[in-house]
Amino acid sequence: MSHFSVPLEPAKCDTCAIVSQLDLSLVGVNISVMDWNIFVSRRIPQAGLDLLRKSLTRVDVFDEDAPMDHARLIEEARDRNGLLIMGSDQIDAAVLGVSPRLRVVSNLSVGYNNIDVAEATRRKIIVTNTPGVLTDATADLTWALILAVARRVGEGERFARSGQWKGWAVTQLLGTDVTGKTLGIVGAGRIGTAVAKRACGFSMKIIYTARSDKPAMVALGAKRVSFDEVLSQSDFVCVHVPLTPETRHLFGEREFRKMKPTAYFINVARGPVHDEVALVRALQEGWITGAGLDVFENEPQIAPGLLTLPNVVVLPHLGTATVETRSRMAVLAVENLLSVLRGEQCENVVNPEALSR
């Protein structure tokens, strides 16, 4: 574990399209150095660090690619003006209360169930997130899981590597067609809509559940139905909801039993949305045919029995894991943080009521 402070020195810009504040001061523009103290809880893409350096703030970075111990996070939050944290960092009252100067917690994630937003609001601390920039990457990975589990890609890859493959066979590792099937989407926001858009290329019937009609989904030919109808009619059920008290264990034994025995469950949202023990039973006992998971109920632990099942594809939370997307997320998280500190308008505030308290 190591720390470093981002140096206050002129930033190099290959395109010269962005001029740092320090560069501007050298040509007669009077810009004062901001006396902000920021902590970044994890190593982030260089584009984000470069933007922080140009802000002329004091920045300390936990230069590891692994979660920080919570007790250490509390200590590092002390006397900070801003925190840039990851979705795996638990930001509770203990963290929020150690710095009377704390003004903003910038979450490098679209979900913010890791933050006690009510406590932050009570303390007039702004919380921000990074929506939009990760939509396509997450939708693409959803489709990677749909195709992988339907066509038994994981099983086939392991079989080919094992040395047991003896050649093509008519009945070998038969999967399921995707084209023309029914896709059920639970959570018709940006990501759910992007997944539905991709489904049009497979000539799928698209149904979704939401409190009201979603124009973007209607434009794709999707039909809004009840949650139970999504369960009973879909060949593939994809989950794209945030984690809230209402969505925790949204999928349990009742829901898996309502699905078709030929159906597949896909979750790239948040692990606790499904009851993982119930999902293991559903896969073992044939309530459903298969599952594709990028998230787990108690990450990084995975429920006993799940990893031994051949009819599930598991990934280590890779939804946004592309070079381009993670860089855009880092830059947006930094922009959010700096906008709040500068008193500028920020579009990605999740608790605007904190501004009026």
Buried (B, 14 or more C-beta within 10 A) or exposed (E): EEEEEBEBEBBEEEEEEEBBBBBEBEEEEEEEEBEBBBBBBBBBBEBBBBBBBBBBBBBBBBBEEEBBEEEEBBEBBBEBBBBBBBBBBBBBEBBBBBBEEBBBBBBBBBBBBBBBBEBBBBBBBBBBBBBBBBBBBBBBBBBBBBBBBBBBBBBBEEBEEEEEEEEEEEEEEEBBEBEEBBBBBBBBBBBBBBBBBBBEEBEBBBBBBBEEEBEBBEEBEBEBBEBEBBBBBBBBBBBBBBBEEEBBBBBBBEBBBBBBEEBBBBBBBBBBBBBBBBBBBBBEEEBBBBBBBBBBBEEEEBBEBBEEBEBBBBBEBBBBBBEEBBBBBBBBBBBBBBBBBEEEEBEBBBBEEBEEE
